């Protein structure tokens, strides 16, 4: 069996702020930017990994979601407990310094975790937890 991760989805609440984080701070390329009825779906990913993407999507675009559910989703996003993604880099300290210099919200500085990884964490503009692990 040959399975790869093609795309993962993260919600956004402000497409321009998300672009500034994923494109400008993380250095991802924009692969697609689609608007529909005042909403935007933006596909980004690392330039050297054209087959792996993150789709930034409106958080409650599903028509089956109630207003109460939509409110709950937005509350969870604001706390950073709704969605997240783990990224990896060979230079954790350099990556941390670069992101911190952009004003990105730091959740955790580079730390050796008891479960065997060294990582740091940020929140994107929508509140999603972005953990970055050091490749060893």
Order of alpha helices (4+ residues) and beta strands (2+ residues): beta-alpha-beta-beta-beta-alpha-beta-alpha-beta-beta-beta
